[in-house]
Amino acid sequence: MSRGVLVTGAASGLGRAVATAFAGRGDRVAVHFNSNRADAEATLAGLPGEGHTLVQGDIREAQRIADAAEEALGGVDVLVNNAAVVTTADTAHPLADTSFEHWQAVWRQSVEVNLLGAADLTFCVARHMIARGAAGRVVNVGSRGAFRGEPDHPAYGATKAALHSMGQSLAVHLAPHGIAVSSVAPGFIATERVADWLTGERGDALRAQSPLGRVAEPGEIAAAVVYLASGEAEWASGAILDLNGASYLRS
């Protein structure tokens, strides 16, 4: 049965892979984007099937995004919280080498997007699910950095840890409403945004982190997200699924 799926930050990279994976199984997908309309339209055009739509907005505009997706899809059954301030050279903020102004700016943006944006959107989408009496799924895209630390991007690691914790709290709270909540914690993913990181010695070092000698492809992470959003994965509610090629093992 076709479901309505809202994927945030779906213009490119992992979000595009997740949107494509859901569309490939017959779901109707709302491709959310903030400013990169051209890439979002390319994602939309490449989705198999019918009933897909674009939803534009700053992730901090949670109610408007949730309402637009709910109307366009005839109901959102699955929310994938993927939009984030990610680890790039521009967002690096190692304490010893960063100005206080940049430190504050990155921390505040990271909290607003990675945590509060996801929290608010989850609230709005879940309330729609509850009002419809519909079982649903929420899958958060976290990070291994929540567990191993991110020395050059501490705000990223901290907000991803908070996202995992939020997901576990909501898994307990929303279970009586038939809504399962889970998270994935990927390691390094080969997306367009970080393609230059995989060249030269830096790329060799990143691949060497895993005993498999490589980094993840977006489709591998997307497949796990689709599983966690499936009917068969209800018992995985509250789980945080490590997807890092054994590059970081936690007890």
Long-range contacts (C-beta under 8 A, 24 or more apart in sequence): 2-26, 2-27, 2-28, 2-51, 3-27, 3-28, 3-77, 3-78, 4-28, 4-30, 4-69, 4-70, 4-73, 4-74, 4-75, 4-76, 4-77, 4-78, 5-29, 5-30, 5-73, 5-76, 5-77, 5-78, 5-79, 5-80, 5-229, 6-30, 6-32, 6-55, 6-65, 6-66, 6-69, 6-73, 6-76, 6-78, 6-79, 6-80, 6-125, 7-31, 7-32, 7-80, 7-82, 8-32, 8-59, 8-65, 8-79, 8-80, 8-81, 8-82, 8-83, 8-117, 8-118, 8-121, 9-33, 9-34, 9-59, 9-82, 9-83, 9-84, 10-40, 10-43, 10-82, 11-36, 11-37, 11-39, 11-40, 11-43, 12-36, 12-39, 12-43, 12-191, 12-192, 12-193, 13-189, 13-191, 13-192, 13-193, 13-218, 14-82, 14-141, 14-186, 14-189, 14-191, 14-218, 14-221, 14-222, 15-43, 15-80, 15-82, 15-83, 16-43, 16-46, 16-218, 17-218, 17-219, 17-221, 17-222, 18-80, 18-82, 18-218, 18-221, 18-222, 18-225, 18-226, 19-43, 19-47, 20-46, 20-47, 20-48, 20-222, 21-219, 21-222, 21-223, 21-225, 21-226, 22-78, 22-226, 22-229, 23-47, 23-48, 23-49, 23-52, 24-48, 24-49, 25-226, 27-78, 28-52, 28-53, 28-73, 28-74, 29-53, 30-54, 30-55, 30-68, 30-69, 30-72, 30-73, 30-76, 31-55, 32-56, 32-57, 32-59, 32-65, 32-69, 32-83, 34-58, 34-59, 34-83, 59-83, 59-113, 59-117, 59-118, 59-121, 60-112, 60-113, 60-116, 60-117, 60-120, 62-117, 62-120, 62-121, 62-123, 62-124, 63-120, 63-124, 65-121, 65-124, 66-121, 66-124, 66-125, 66-128, 67-124, 69-125, 70-125, 70-128, 75-128, 75-132, 75-134, 76-125, 76-128, 76-129, 76-136, 77-129, 77-134, 77-135, 77-136, 77-137, 78-136, 78-137, 78-138, 78-139, 78-229, 79-121, 79-122, 79-125, 79-126, 79-136, 79-137, 79-138, 79-139, 80-138, 80-139, 80-141, 80-225, 80-229, 81-118, 81-121, 81-122, 81-138, 81-139, 81-140, 81-141, 81-163, 82-141, 83-113, 83-117, 83-118, 84-113, 84-114, 84-141, 84-156, 84-159, 84-160, 85-109, 85-110, 85-113, 85-114, 85-155, 85-156, 85-159, 86-156, 86-193, 87-145, 87-150, 87-152, 87-153, 87-156, 87-194, 88-193, 88-194, 91-153, 91-156, 92-152, 92-153, 93-152, 93-153, 93-154, 93-155, 94-151, 94-152, 95-154, 106-155, 107-155, 110-155, 110-156, 110-158, 110-159, 111-155, 111-159, 114-156, 114-159, 114-160, 114-162, 114-163, 115-159, 115-162, 115-163, 115-166, 118-163, 118-166, 119-166, 122-166, 122-170, 122-181, 126-170, 126-174, 126-177, 126-179, 129-177, 129-179, 130-177, 130-179, 134-178, 135-178, 135-179, 136-178, 136-179, 136-180, 137-179, 137-180, 137-181, 137-182, 137-228, 137-229, 137-230, 137-233, 138-167, 138-170, 138-174, 138-179, 138-180, 138-181, 138-182, 139-181, 139-182, 139-183, 139-184, 139-225, 139-228, 139-229, 140-164, 140-166, 140-167, 140-181, 140-182, 140-183, 140-184, 141-183, 141-184, 141-186, 141-221, 141-225, 142-167, 142-183, 142-184, 142-185, 142-186, 142-240, 143-185, 143-186, 143-187, 144-185, 144-186, 144-187, 144-242, 144-244, 144-247, 144-248, 146-185, 147-185, 147-248, 147-250, 148-248, 148-250, 160-185, 164-240, 167-238, 167-240, 168-238, 168-240, 171-237, 171-238, 172-238, 175-237, 180-233, 180-234, 180-236, 180-237, 181-237, 181-238, 182-228, 182-233, 182-236, 182-237, 182-238, 182-239, 182-240, 182-241, 183-239, 183-240, 183-241, 184-221, 184-224, 184-225, 184-228, 184-240, 184-241, 184-243, 185-240, 185-241, 185-242, 185-243, 185-244, 186-216, 186-221, 186-243, 186-244, 187-215, 187-216, 187-243, 187-244, 187-245, 187-247, 187-248, 188-215, 188-216, 188-244, 188-247, 189-215, 189-216, 189-217, 189-218, 189-221, 190-215, 190-216, 190-217, 190-218, 191-218, 209-245, 209-247, 209-248, 210-244, 210-245, 210-246, 210-247, 211-245, 211-246, 211-247, 212-245, 212-246, 214-245, 215-245, 216-243, 216-244, 216-245
